[in-house]
Amino acid sequence: MQKIAYSIRPMRDEDIPLVTEIDREAFPNEWLFRPYTSYKREIHNSLAHYIVACIESGAGAELEQEDIGNTSWLKRLLGYRRAMLFKRRQNNSRTKEYIVAFAGLWTMLNEAHIIAIAVRNNYRRLGIGEGLLISVIEVASQLNANVVTLEVRASNEIAQALYKKYEFQVVGRHSRYYSDNGEDAILMSTDDITSAPFQAHFQRLKEAHSQKWGDIFSAQLAEPK
């Protein structure tokens, strides 16, 4: 099982070009924000919070999918451990990063609404999308939200299964919500994320994810606007 050492942090202005690439790759027919200025305006919106998953650029960081499959398990393991050690030893200076995924949410009153979770094609099935979902729920908690909501395509059963795993429930449906093909959107919502049952379940899932994919290095994710 391939593991990639990555960190999650708030999105910055200089991340916009790479996030744009991911947006167009993940949502080819319906990007979130087409022009650069829209991205910049959005990440400085006081109600919006965006995070990115990034790996260190260089030293084989920008892997192609075939590279992942063809590298021996020993080399992958050693490379992963080296990356983990590097992350722990690095000082406060910024190093060159390669962004492999991003997520965004809006907050209003006690609700956090997930706008998007998107991962580069070559970095899917590596636990990064689930790591972002974990981080988004933690951002919602930091922002004192009580529930997290989202819309997902009716045909995207894989994403729906992941959300249900984290106790999102189907609460409605928007007919012909997506403009590219007229597909319906499924509305999903958590119960109170501050409740003891939700937190107990969430912490178990977070620990299981860590055991399977490795720890997520993250800073305070909800930056003040």
N, CA, C and O of each residue as an XYZ file, in Angstrom:
900
protein
N       0.842     -1.200      0.000
C       0.000      0.000      0.000
C       0.872      1.243      0.000
O       1.661      1.448      0.922
N       0.739      2.069     -1.019
C       1.532      3.290     -1.132
C       1.063      4.340     -0.137
O      -0.136      4.551      0.044
N       2.035      5.002      0.513
C       1.743      6.104      1.409
C       2.499      7.339      0.939
O       3.650      7.254      0.511
N       1.843      8.474      1.022
C       2.458      9.745      0.636
C       2.469     10.657      1.858
O       1.428     10.891      2.471
N       3.645     11.169      2.211
C       3.728     12.124      3.311
C       3.266     13.488      2.808
O       3.834     14.020      1.854
N       2.251     14.052      3.433
C       1.731     15.346      3.005
C       1.292     16.146      4.217
O       1.064     15.595      5.294
N       1.178     17.425      4.031
C       0.703     18.313      5.084
C      -0.522     19.065      4.585
O      -0.728     19.213      3.380
N      -1.319     19.531      5.511
C      -2.516     20.300      5.181
C      -2.424     21.639      5.896
O      -2.128     21.706      7.089
N      -2.680     22.694      5.151
C      -2.587     24.050      5.698
C      -3.589     24.942      4.990
O      -4.153     24.547      3.970
N      -3.823     26.149      5.517
C      -4.716     27.092      4.826
C      -4.158     27.482      3.465
O      -2.944     27.566      3.285
N      -5.036     27.715      2.525
C      -4.647     28.133      1.183
C      -4.154     29.574      1.201
O      -4.686     30.422      1.918
N      -3.109     29.835      0.384
C      -2.538     31.175      0.270
C      -2.659     31.672     -1.175
O      -2.946     30.895     -2.085
N      -2.442     32.953     -1.368
C      -2.550     33.540     -2.708
C      -1.660     32.832     -3.716
O      -2.071     32.591     -4.851
N      -0.434     32.497     -3.303
C       0.503     31.874     -4.239
C       0.116     30.455     -4.625
O       0.717     29.872     -5.528
N      -0.879     29.896     -3.951
C      -1.347     28.538     -4.277
C      -2.340     28.534     -5.442
O      -2.627     27.476     -6.002
N      -2.857     29.686     -5.805
C      -3.963     29.744     -6.759
C      -3.659     29.050     -8.084
O      -4.520     28.310     -8.560
N      -2.492     29.235     -8.717
C      -2.253     28.549     -9.997
C      -2.377     27.025     -9.913
O      -2.981     26.403    -10.786
N      -1.806     26.426     -8.865
C      -1.888     24.969     -8.740
C      -3.298     24.516     -8.361
O      -3.761     23.477     -8.831
N      -3.979     25.285     -7.519
C      -5.356     24.942     -7.169
C      -6.250     25.030     -8.406
O      -7.162     24.221     -8.577
N      -5.984     26.018     -9.266
C      -6.737     26.138    -10.514
C      -6.575     24.877    -11.363
O      -7.545     24.385    -11.939
N      -5.357     24.360    -11.439
C      -5.119     23.125    -12.190
C      -5.965     21.981    -11.642
O      -6.586     21.240    -12.404
N      -5.986     21.840    -10.314
C      -6.745     20.756     -9.691
C      -8.233     20.945     -9.934
O      -8.947     19.985    -10.223
N      -8.699     22.179     -9.817
C     -10.114     22.497    -10.040
C     -10.540     22.065    -11.442
O     -11.579     21.426    -11.605
N      -9.746     22.411    -12.447
C     -10.102     22.092    -13.835
C     -10.006     20.598    -14.107
O     -10.746     20.063    -14.933
N      -9.093     19.926    -13.410
C      -8.954     18.482    -13.586
C     -10.099     17.736    -12.912
O     -10.655     16.796    -13.481
N     -10.449     18.157    -11.697
C     -11.495     17.465    -10.938
C     -12.897     17.812    -11.417
O     -13.800     16.976    -11.370
N     -13.080     19.050    -11.877
C     -14.399     19.506    -12.319
C     -14.284     20.072    -13.734
O     -14.455     21.276    -13.923
N     -13.999     19.229    -14.732
C     -13.694     19.734    -16.082
C     -14.831     20.506    -16.732
O     -14.592     21.382    -17.563
N     -16.043     20.192    -16.367
C     -17.187     20.858    -17.007
C     -17.803     21.952    -16.148
O     -18.688     22.679    -16.601
N     -17.340     22.071    -14.916
C     -17.986     23.020    -14.012
C     -17.004     23.448    -12.922
O     -17.128     23.030    -11.771
N     -16.034     24.280    -13.286
C     -15.043     24.729    -12.329
C     -15.708     25.547    -11.232
O     -16.788     26.107    -11.422
N     -15.053     25.604    -10.092
C     -15.576     26.423     -9.010
C     -15.448     27.908     -9.336
O     -16.426     28.653     -9.290
N     -14.220     28.328     -9.666
C     -13.948     29.743     -9.932
C     -13.021     29.833    -11.126
O     -11.850     29.464    -11.029
N     -13.518     30.311    -12.237
C     -12.727     30.286    -13.462
C     -11.587     31.297    -13.476
O     -10.443     30.880    -13.660
N     -11.815     32.580    -13.297
C     -10.683     33.520    -13.375
C      -9.878     33.565    -12.083
O     -10.389     33.249    -11.009
N      -8.615     33.962    -12.199
C      -7.714     34.093    -11.052
C      -8.307     35.023     -9.998
O      -8.241     34.739     -8.802
N      -8.880     36.122    -10.441
C      -9.411     37.101     -9.490
C     -10.532     36.519     -8.641
O     -10.708     36.913     -7.488
N     -11.297     35.579     -9.207
C     -12.376     34.957     -8.438
C     -11.815     34.113     -7.303
O     -12.336     34.145     -6.189
N     -10.762     33.362     -7.576
C     -10.109     32.590     -6.526
C      -9.596     33.504     -5.416
O      -9.823     33.259     -4.231
N      -8.900     34.560     -5.829
C      -8.302     35.453     -4.835
C      -9.377     36.106     -3.977
O      -9.228     36.214     -2.759
N     -10.447     36.536     -4.607
C     -11.543     37.143     -3.862
C     -12.171     36.133     -2.906
O     -12.535     36.477     -1.781
N     -12.293     34.896     -3.357
C     -12.943     33.864     -2.554
C     -12.138     33.512     -1.307
O     -12.706     33.388     -0.222
N     -10.814     33.348     -1.449
C     -10.047     32.916     -0.278
C      -9.891     34.033      0.749
O      -9.481     33.781      1.882
N     -10.219     35.278      0.356
C     -10.185     36.377      1.318
C     -11.600     36.739      1.807
O     -11.776     37.711      2.542
N     -12.580     35.967      1.402
C     -13.943     36.129      1.889
C     -13.981     35.670      3.346
O     -13.536     34.564      3.651
N     -14.496     36.485      4.233
C     -14.494     36.155      5.661
C     -15.332     34.921      5.978
O     -15.136     34.296      7.020
N     -16.260     34.563      5.097
C     -17.107     33.386      5.336
C     -16.533     32.122      4.704
O     -17.054     31.029      4.931
N     -15.474     32.255      3.919
C     -14.913     31.114      3.193
C     -13.590     30.687      3.815
O     -12.810     31.515      4.286
N     -13.356     29.394      3.806
C     -12.108     28.846      4.346
C     -11.649     27.730      3.418
O     -12.380     26.771      3.174
N     -10.431     27.865      2.905
C      -9.882     26.878      1.970
C      -8.588     26.311      2.518
O      -7.780     27.034      3.101
N      -8.398     25.027      2.331
C      -7.176     24.361      2.764
C      -6.603     23.578      1.591
O      -7.322     23.217      0.660
N      -5.302     23.321      1.649
C      -4.637     22.560      0.598
C      -3.829     21.430      1.215
O      -3.340     21.542      2.340
N      -3.694     20.341      0.467
C      -2.807     19.241      0.835
C      -1.585     19.347     -0.062
O      -1.714     19.405     -1.284
N      -0.406     19.373      0.533
C       0.797     19.569     -0.269
C       1.918     18.639      0.172
O       1.998     18.222      1.327
N       2.777     18.331     -0.791
C       3.959     17.539     -0.541
C       5.166     18.373     -0.917
O       5.035     19.380     -1.613
N       6.333     17.964     -0.466
C       7.541     18.693     -0.810
C       7.872     18.466     -2.279
O       7.930     17.323     -2.732
N       8.087     19.534     -3.016
C       8.435     19.425     -4.427
C       9.882     18.971     -4.554
O      10.735     19.342     -3.748
N      10.149     18.156     -5.586
C      11.490     17.606     -5.770
C      11.633     16.286     -5.049
O      10.713     15.853     -4.355
N      12.760     15.650     -5.200
C      13.049     14.366     -4.552
C      11.969     13.348     -4.849
O      11.626     12.523     -4.002
N      11.426     13.414     -6.082
C      10.427     12.431     -6.480
C       9.045     12.711     -5.961
O       8.197     11.818     -5.946
N       8.788     13.968     -5.520
C       7.496     14.271     -4.906
C       6.363     14.225     -5.909
O       5.279     13.723     -5.610
N       6.617     14.759     -7.122
C       5.541     14.838     -8.104
C       5.481     13.515     -8.863
O       5.984     13.401     -9.981
N       4.862     12.531     -8.242
C       4.808     11.185     -8.783
C       3.713     11.051     -9.830
O       2.639     11.638     -9.701
N       3.995     10.285    -10.850
C       2.956      9.867    -11.773
C       2.393      8.550    -11.267
O       3.064      7.838    -10.519
N       1.187      8.219    -11.657
C       0.552      7.021    -11.149
C       1.361      5.769    -11.476
O       1.445      4.855    -10.656
N       1.966      5.721    -12.687
C       2.747      4.553    -13.032
C       4.004      4.453    -12.187
O       4.475      3.347    -11.923
N       4.561      5.580    -11.756
C       5.720      5.541    -10.878
C       5.363      4.888     -9.556
O       6.143      4.101     -9.020
N       4.183      5.212     -9.022
C       3.746      4.642     -7.766
C       3.625      3.130     -7.878
O       4.033      2.398     -6.976
N       3.063      2.667     -8.986
C       2.854      1.241     -9.146
C       4.121      0.474     -9.399
O       4.211     -0.688     -9.003
N       5.135      1.081    -10.060
C       6.331      0.362    -10.463
C       7.461      0.427     -9.456
O       8.426     -0.328     -9.576
N       7.374      1.304     -8.468
C       8.426      1.423     -7.477
C       8.320      0.287     -6.479
O       7.222     -0.044     -6.032
N       9.448     -0.317     -6.121
C       9.420     -1.434     -5.180
C       8.887     -0.977     -3.838
O       8.990      0.193     -3.471
N       8.307     -1.941     -3.103
C       7.712     -1.577     -1.812
C       8.776     -1.069     -0.850
O       8.488     -0.200     -0.028
N      10.017     -1.596     -0.931
C      11.069     -1.157     -0.028
C      11.448      0.288     -0.312
O      11.596      1.084      0.616
N      11.608      0.641     -1.607
C      11.958      2.011     -1.953
C      10.841      2.966     -1.556
O      11.104      4.074     -1.089
N       9.571      2.531     -1.745
C       8.445      3.386     -1.360
C       8.466      3.630      0.142
O       8.261      4.755      0.601
N       8.718      2.555      0.915
C       8.728      2.676      2.362
C       9.843      3.601      2.818
O       9.628      4.472      3.661
N      11.052      3.413      2.255
C      12.170      4.260      2.629
C      11.926      5.710      2.236
O      12.237      6.631      2.993
N      11.363      5.905      1.037
C      11.058      7.265      0.605
C      10.050      7.926      1.511
O      10.188      9.107      1.830
N       9.031      7.186      1.936
C       8.012      7.720      2.831
C       8.625      8.114      4.172
O       8.322      9.176      4.715
N       9.501      7.234      4.705
C      10.110      7.534      5.994
C      11.024      8.749      5.913
O      11.067      9.567      6.832
N      11.762      8.863      4.794
C      12.617     10.034      4.626
C      11.788     11.313      4.592
O      12.153     12.326      5.188
N      10.663     11.244      3.879
C       9.795     12.422      3.797
C       9.239     12.788      5.162
O       9.164     13.966      5.514
N       8.848     11.778      5.933
C       8.309     12.035      7.265
C       9.367     12.673      8.159
O       9.074     13.613      8.899
N      10.619     12.156      8.090
C      11.692     12.723      8.887
C      11.979     14.162      8.480
O      12.245     15.025      9.316
N      11.919     14.399      7.158
C      12.154     15.762      6.667
C      11.121     16.714      7.220
O      11.457     17.818      7.650
N       9.867     16.302      7.214
C       8.797     17.166      7.714
C       9.021     17.506      9.184
O       8.776     18.636      9.607
N       9.487     16.523      9.964
C       9.662     16.744     11.388
C      10.855     17.631     11.692
O      10.876     18.327     12.707
N      11.859     17.607     10.804
C      13.089     18.347     11.070
C      13.105     19.737     10.446
O      13.953     20.562     10.787
N      12.174     19.999      9.537
C      12.251     21.271      8.822
C      12.024     22.445      9.772
O      11.266     22.339     10.737
N      12.695     23.575      9.484
C      12.539     24.751     10.324
C      11.376     25.580      9.816
O      10.580     25.108      9.004
N      11.273     26.809     10.289
C      10.110     27.620      9.953
C      10.164     28.208      8.555
O       9.171     28.781      8.107
N      11.277     28.092      7.846
C      11.348     28.642      6.500
C      10.507     27.821      5.551
O      10.435     26.599      5.683
N       9.868     28.476      4.593
C       9.006     27.794      3.643
C       9.834     27.081      2.586
O      10.802     27.637      2.067
N       9.456     25.865      2.273
C      10.109     25.113      1.217
C       9.160     25.025      0.030
O       7.963     25.288      0.146
N       9.716     24.652     -1.103
C       8.914     24.532     -2.305
C       7.905     23.409     -2.135
O       8.270     22.292     -1.771
N       6.646     23.701     -2.396
C       5.586     22.724     -2.196
C       4.851     22.455     -3.501
O       4.758     23.313     -4.379
N       4.338     21.251     -3.598
C       3.503     20.866     -4.729
C       2.136     20.502     -4.175
O       2.009     19.579     -3.370
N       1.118     21.229     -4.607
C      -0.234     21.033     -4.073
C      -0.929     19.913     -4.841
O      -1.002     19.942     -6.070
N      -1.431     18.937     -4.113
C      -2.053     17.769     -4.735
C      -3.561     17.717     -4.506
O      -4.242     16.897     -5.121
N      -4.093     18.567     -3.644
C      -5.530     18.538     -3.372
C      -5.932     19.806     -2.633
O      -5.094     20.490     -2.045
N      -7.217     20.106     -2.671
C      -7.718     21.243     -1.902
C      -9.147     20.980     -1.482
O      -9.827     20.111     -2.029
N      -9.588     21.743     -0.503
C     -10.979     21.661     -0.047
C     -11.399     23.045      0.409
O     -10.568     23.858      0.814
N     -12.696     23.305      0.340
C     -13.206     24.598      0.760
C     -14.546     24.472      1.441
O     -15.318     23.557      1.154
N     -14.821     25.394      2.347
C     -16.133     25.430      2.986
C     -16.511     26.868      3.279
O     -15.659     27.744      3.427
N     -17.806     27.081      3.358
C     -18.360     28.366      3.762
C     -19.035     28.178      5.114
O     -19.560     27.106      5.416
N     -19.016     29.211      5.905
C     -19.677     29.146      7.209
C     -20.711     30.252      7.326
O     -20.515     31.373      6.855
N     -21.814     29.904      7.967
C     -22.851     30.889      8.253
C     -23.580     30.430      9.508
O     -24.125     29.327      9.566
N     -23.575     31.303     10.508
C     -24.150     30.972     11.802
C     -23.493     29.700     12.328
O     -22.279     29.682     12.530
N     -24.263     28.638     12.556
C     -23.680     27.425     13.135
C     -23.477     26.320     12.105
O     -23.281     25.160     12.467
N     -23.523     26.679     10.814
C     -23.401     25.663      9.760
C     -22.152     25.890      8.919
O     -21.834     27.018      8.543
N     -21.452     24.799      8.632
C     -20.330     24.814      7.693
C     -20.741     24.003      6.475
O     -21.170     22.856      6.598
N     -20.607     24.604      5.296
C     -21.040     23.940      4.066
C     -19.822     23.655      3.196
O     -19.113     24.576      2.789
N     -19.583     22.383      2.914
C     -18.436     22.003      2.096
C     -18.712     22.381      0.640
O     -19.708     21.953      0.057
N     -17.822     23.183      0.064
C     -17.945     23.601     -1.327
C     -17.322     22.577     -2.257
O     -17.889     22.245     -3.298
N     -16.153     22.079     -1.878
C     -15.466     21.131     -2.756
C     -14.386     20.393     -1.985
O     -13.793     20.923     -1.045
N     -14.144     19.151     -2.406
C     -12.958     18.395     -2.029
C     -12.443     17.809     -3.331
O     -13.138     17.023     -3.975
N     -11.231     18.183     -3.727
C     -10.707     17.762     -5.026
C      -9.264     17.310     -4.892
O      -8.458     17.963     -4.229
N      -8.937     16.173     -5.534
C      -7.601     15.586     -5.482
C      -7.122     15.366     -6.915
O      -7.897     14.942     -7.773
N      -5.853     15.651     -7.174
C      -5.284     15.363     -8.493
C      -5.473     13.887     -8.827
O      -5.411     13.025     -7.950
N      -5.704     13.610    -10.109
C      -5.959     12.234    -10.535
C      -4.865     11.278    -10.088
O      -5.162     10.174     -9.630
N      -3.604     11.681    -10.212
C      -2.485     10.794     -9.892
C      -2.294     10.564     -8.396
O      -1.460      9.753     -7.993
N      -3.065     11.277     -7.570
C      -2.910     11.134     -6.122
C      -4.195     10.640     -5.456
O      -4.350     10.757     -4.240
N      -5.088     10.103     -6.227
C      -6.299      9.524     -5.657
C      -6.012      8.120     -5.131
O      -5.016      7.496     -5.497
N      -6.895      7.642     -4.273
C      -6.767      6.319     -3.643
C      -5.536      6.224     -2.733
O      -4.997      5.139     -2.512
N      -5.107      7.364     -2.216
C      -3.983      7.400     -1.282
C      -4.399      7.969      0.076
O      -3.545      8.304      0.896
N      -5.700      8.079      0.312
C      -6.199      8.569      1.589
C      -6.214     10.075      1.723
O      -6.568     10.591      2.783
N      -5.836     10.799      0.669
C      -5.742     12.259      0.771
C      -7.120     12.901      0.833
O      -7.338     13.824      1.617
N      -8.050     12.425      0.018
C      -9.399     12.978      0.051
C     -10.042     12.802      1.414
O     -10.681     13.722      1.926
N      -9.876     11.623      2.006
C     -10.423     11.397      3.348
C      -9.710     12.270      4.375
O     -10.329     12.775      5.310
N      -8.394     12.443      4.190
C      -7.657     13.336      5.086
C      -8.178     14.760      5.026
O      -8.265     15.439      6.049
N      -8.524     15.212      3.832
C      -9.103     16.547      3.693
C     -10.474     16.632      4.363
O     -10.803     17.641      4.987
N     -11.269     15.574      4.234
C     -12.583     15.578      4.882
C     -12.413     15.673      6.399
O     -13.124     16.430      7.061
N     -11.472     14.905      6.945
C     -11.184     14.996      8.378
C     -10.818     16.427      8.752
O     -11.310     16.966      9.743
N      -9.953     17.034      7.953
C      -9.497     18.396      8.242
C     -10.624     19.409      8.125
O     -10.697     20.348      8.917
N     -11.500     19.230      7.148
C     -12.636     20.146      6.990
C     -13.540     20.074      8.219
O     -14.012     21.105      8.698
N     -13.785     18.878      8.729
C     -14.615     18.741      9.929
C     -13.928     19.425     11.111
O     -14.586     20.044     11.947
N     -12.597     19.308     11.176
C     -11.867     19.983     12.252
C     -11.920     21.506     12.091
O     -12.029     22.228     13.081
N     -11.842     21.996     10.849
C     -12.001     23.430     10.610
C     -13.372     23.884     11.091
O     -13.493     24.910     11.760
N     -14.402     23.122     10.750
C     -15.758     23.464     11.181
C     -15.835     23.554     12.701
O     -16.489     24.444     13.243
N     -15.166     22.632     13.385
C     -15.152     22.661     14.845
C     -14.439     23.903     15.359
O     -14.902     24.541     16.305
N     -13.302     24.251     14.734
C     -12.558     25.445     15.136
C     -13.381     26.713     14.945
O     -13.201     27.699     15.659
N     -14.293     26.670     13.962
C     -15.126     27.839     13.676
C     -16.452     27.804     14.442
O     -17.348     28.611     14.192
N     -16.560     26.857     15.376
C     -17.736     26.723     16.249
C     -19.008     26.377     15.501
O     -20.102     26.748     15.925
N     -18.869     25.659     14.378
C     -20.051     25.171     13.671
C     -20.589     23.940     14.392
O     -19.842     23.207     15.040
N     -21.884     23.727     14.269
C     -22.519     22.560     14.874
C     -22.817     21.451     13.863
O     -22.846     20.271     14.214
N     -23.035     21.841     12.612
C     -23.322     20.840     11.578
C     -22.485     21.148     10.343
O     -22.080     22.288     10.112
N     -22.236     20.104      9.554
C     -21.533     20.241      8.284
C     -22.446     19.692      7.198
O     -23.001     18.603      7.345
N     -22.607     20.439      6.104
C     -23.484     20.035      5.015
C     -22.723     20.035      3.697
O     -21.616     20.564      3.607
N     -23.328     19.437      2.677
C     -22.699     19.398      1.356
C     -23.719     18.949      0.321
O     -24.798     18.456      0.651
N     -23.342     19.134     -0.952
C     -24.064     18.530     -2.073
C     -23.100     17.629     -2.816
O     -21.911     17.934     -2.914
N     -23.600     16.523     -3.339
C     -22.773     15.593     -4.091
C     -23.600     15.061     -5.254
O     -24.814     14.891     -5.140
N     -22.933     14.802     -6.367
C     -23.650     14.282     -7.534
C     -24.334     12.959     -7.196
O     -23.784     12.131     -6.470
N     -25.533     12.775     -7.731
C     -26.291     11.551     -7.471
C     -25.540     10.311     -7.937
O     -25.698      9.235     -7.360
N     -24.717     10.456     -8.986
C     -23.982      9.313     -9.524
C     -22.684      9.017     -8.778
O     -22.080      7.967     -8.993
N     -22.250      9.914     -7.913
C     -20.962      9.758     -7.232
C     -21.137      8.924     -5.962
O     -21.122      9.443     -4.846
N     -21.302      7.634     -6.164
C     -21.574      6.737     -5.038
C     -20.344      6.554     -4.148
O     -20.487      6.317     -2.948
N     -19.146      6.659     -4.710
C     -17.931      6.518     -3.900
C     -17.846      7.641     -2.877
O     -17.576      7.403     -1.700
N     -18.081      8.877     -3.339
C     -18.040     10.012     -2.415
C     -19.148      9.901     -1.379
O     -18.927     10.180     -0.200
N     -20.330      9.499     -1.808
C     -21.434      9.360     -0.863
C     -21.114      8.338      0.214
O     -21.458      8.538      1.378
N     -20.453      7.236     -0.164
C     -20.081      6.208      0.818
C     -19.103      6.768      1.841
O     -19.204      6.464      3.030
N     -18.150      7.590      1.382
C     -17.198      8.199      2.310
C     -17.914      9.132      3.276
O     -17.646      9.110      4.477
N     -18.818      9.948      2.757
C     -19.534     10.874      3.631
C     -20.397     10.127      4.642
O     -20.478     10.523      5.805
N     -21.036      9.060      4.206
C     -21.861      8.273      5.132
C     -21.006      7.639      6.218
O     -21.440      7.506      7.362
N     -19.791      7.251      5.854
C     -18.843      6.705      6.830
C     -18.618      7.704      7.958
O     -18.451      7.316      9.114
N     -18.615      9.002      7.616
C     -18.413     10.057      8.605
C     -19.744     10.629      9.104
O     -19.814     11.767      9.568
N     -20.772      9.830      8.998
C     -22.092     10.100      9.574
C     -22.826     11.267      8.933
O     -23.630     11.934      9.584
N     -22.547     11.516      7.642
C     -23.421     12.398      6.878
C     -24.646     11.589      6.469
O     -24.537     10.422      6.093
N     -25.792     12.215      6.547
C     -27.044     11.565      6.182
C     -27.702     12.319      5.026
O     -27.564     13.536      4.902
N     -28.413     11.581      4.192
C     -29.142     12.200      3.092
C     -30.341     12.958      3.665
O     -31.164     12.389      4.382
N     -30.425     14.257      3.336
C     -31.512     15.081      3.874
C     -32.345     15.720      2.767
O     -33.326     16.403      3.060
N     -31.983     15.517      1.518
C     -32.758     16.114      0.434
C     -32.115     15.856     -0.917
O     -31.113     15.150     -1.034
N     -32.719     16.449     -1.924
C     -32.246     16.265     -3.296
C     -32.608     17.511     -4.102
O     -33.734     18.003     -4.025
N     -31.644     18.019     -4.878
C     -31.892     19.129     -5.802
C     -31.977     18.554     -7.210
O     -31.004     17.993     -7.714
N     -33.129     18.692     -7.842
C     -33.291     18.175     -9.199
C     -32.519     19.028    -10.196
O     -32.555     20.257    -10.129
N     -31.819     18.371    -11.122
C     -31.087     19.027    -12.217
C     -30.198     20.151    -11.688
O     -30.192     21.254    -12.235
N     -29.463     19.873    -10.645
C     -28.655     20.881     -9.960
C     -27.415     21.254    -10.763
O     -27.020     22.419    -10.790
N     -26.793     20.264    -11.420
C     -25.527     20.499    -12.126
C     -25.805     20.906    -13.570
O     -26.480     20.198    -14.316
N     -25.270     22.056    -13.941
C     -25.612     22.651    -15.229
C     -24.995     21.922    -16.415
O     -25.507     22.034    -17.529
N     -23.900     21.170    -16.206
C     -23.228     20.543    -17.345
C     -24.030     19.400    -17.944
O     -24.020     19.201    -19.158
N     -24.735     18.637    -17.087
C     -25.501     17.496    -17.609
C     -26.881     17.354    -16.972
O     -27.571     16.364    -17.215
N     -27.288     18.319    -16.169
C     -28.609     18.267    -15.562
C     -28.758     17.217    -14.481
O     -29.877     16.829    -14.146
N     -27.646     16.751    -13.930
C     -27.697     15.707    -12.907
C     -28.212     16.254    -11.585
O     -27.992     17.419    -11.254
N     -28.898     15.401    -10.832
C     -29.389     15.791     -9.510
C     -28.250     15.863     -8.500
O     -27.225     15.199     -8.654
N     -28.444     16.675     -7.470
C     -27.514     16.743     -6.345
C     -28.170     16.139     -5.116
O     -29.334     16.413     -4.824
N     -27.419     15.317     -4.401
C     -27.872     14.766     -3.133
C     -27.404     15.686     -2.016
O     -26.218     16.006     -1.936
N     -28.317     16.116     -1.156
C     -27.971     16.960     -0.016
C     -27.696     16.062      1.187
O     -28.483     15.170      1.504
N     -26.568     16.311      1.853
C     -26.191     15.504      3.006
C     -25.796     16.424      4.159
O     -25.313     17.536      3.947
N     -26.008     15.941      5.378
C     -25.703     16.742      6.562
C     -25.328     15.833      7.722
O     -25.820     14.710      7.830
N     -24.454     16.329      8.585
C     -24.162     15.627      9.829
C     -25.198     15.994     10.879
O     -25.973     16.935     10.709
N     -25.196     15.230     11.974
C     -25.853     15.687     13.191
C     -24.881     16.654     13.874
O     -23.918     17.103     13.252
N     -25.118     16.967     15.102
C     -24.291     17.919     15.842
C     -22.863     17.367     15.985
O     -22.649     16.361     16.662
N     -21.882     18.033     15.341
C     -20.508     17.538     15.388
C     -19.852     17.781     16.738
O     -18.767     17.260     16.998
N     -20.493     18.566     17.604
C     -19.941     18.786     18.941
C     -20.430     17.746     19.935
O     -19.956     17.709     21.071
N     -21.366     16.904     19.532
C     -21.928     15.915     20.456
C     -20.903     14.831     20.772
O     -20.014     14.548     19.969
N     -21.036     14.236     21.938
C     -20.108     13.184     22.356
C     -20.140     11.972     21.422
O     -19.076     11.451     21.088
N     -21.322     11.497     20.983
C     -21.329     10.351     20.069
C     -20.622     10.632     18.754
O     -19.865      9.795     18.262
N     -20.869     11.823     18.175
C     -20.209     12.141     16.910
C     -18.704     12.215     17.109
O     -17.954     11.646     16.316
N     -18.249     12.894     18.135
C     -16.823     13.057     18.359
C     -16.131     11.722     18.633
O     -15.004     11.505     18.188
N     -16.796     10.834     19.358
C     -16.210      9.522     19.631
C     -16.027      8.747     18.331
O     -14.983      8.134     18.105
N     -17.058      8.778     17.472
C     -16.983      8.091     16.180
C     -15.939      8.747     15.288
O     -15.172      8.057     14.617
N     -15.906     10.063     15.277
C     -14.961     10.805     14.447
C     -13.522     10.504     14.858
O     -12.663     10.304     14.000
N     -13.255     10.470     16.147
C     -11.893     10.209     16.613
C     -11.465      8.781     16.275
O     -10.296      8.544     15.971
N     -12.397      7.832     16.323
C     -12.067      6.454     15.929
C     -11.701      6.391     14.455
O     -10.730      5.735     14.080
N     -12.480      7.076     13.615
C     -12.185      7.091     12.182
C     -10.866      7.804     11.897
O     -10.094      7.373     11.041
N     -10.617      8.871     12.600
C      -9.369      9.619     12.417
C      -8.175      8.751     12.774
O      -7.170      8.755     12.064
N      -8.275      8.007     13.868
C      -7.189      7.122     14.269
C      -6.993      5.998     13.258
O      -5.860      5.637     12.942
N      -8.096      5.441     12.749
C      -8.001      4.376     11.747
C      -7.337      4.887     10.475
O      -6.530      4.189      9.862
N      -7.684      6.115     10.083
C      -7.066      6.719      8.897
C      -5.572      6.903      9.115
O      -4.775      6.643      8.214
N      -5.187      7.353     10.312
C      -3.782      7.546     10.633
C      -3.022      6.223     10.602
O      -1.897      6.162     10.107
N      -3.627      5.180     11.124
C      -2.984      3.865     11.129
C      -2.771      3.352      9.706
O      -1.755      2.721      9.414
N      -3.722      3.621      8.832
C      -3.649      3.104      7.463
C      -2.757      3.947      6.570
O      -1.977      3.413      5.781
N      -2.872      5.276      6.694
C      -2.219      6.163      5.733
C      -1.095      7.002      6.325
O      -0.358      7.650      5.582
N      -0.949      7.003      7.631
C       0.070      7.836      8.265
C      -0.531      9.124      8.803
O      -1.641      9.512      8.436
N       0.222      9.779      9.677
C      -0.252     11.024     10.294
C      -0.343     12.145      9.270
O       0.427     12.193      8.311
N      -1.289     13.038      9.486
C      -1.418     14.242      8.672
C      -0.743     15.386      9.428
O      -1.091     15.662     10.576
N       0.208     16.042      8.795
C       0.839     17.210      9.401
C      -0.019     18.432      9.076
O      -0.206     18.774      7.908
N      -0.535     19.080     10.104
C      -1.398     20.221      9.851
C      -1.147     21.312     10.867
O      -0.823     21.044     12.024
N      -1.302     22.551     10.419
C      -1.216     23.708     11.287
C      -2.634     24.064     11.730
O      -3.583     23.339     11.431
N      -2.773     25.181     12.443
C      -4.109     25.693     12.738
C      -4.786     25.980     11.407
O      -4.348     26.862     10.669
N      -5.833     25.255     11.096
C      -6.380     25.276      9.746
C      -7.308     26.451      9.486
O      -7.418     26.910      8.350
N      -7.965     26.937     10.505
C      -8.901     28.045     10.314
C      -8.181     29.356     10.618
O      -8.150     29.817     11.760
N      -7.608     29.941      9.580
C      -6.885     31.193      9.776
C      -7.864     32.354      9.964
O      -8.906     32.380      9.309
N      -7.559     33.307     10.833
C      -8.424     34.493     10.963
C      -8.410     35.299      9.687
O      -7.362     35.444      9.058
N      -9.568     35.833      9.288
C      -9.669     36.618      8.060
C      -9.565     38.100      8.371
O      -9.628     38.928      7.462
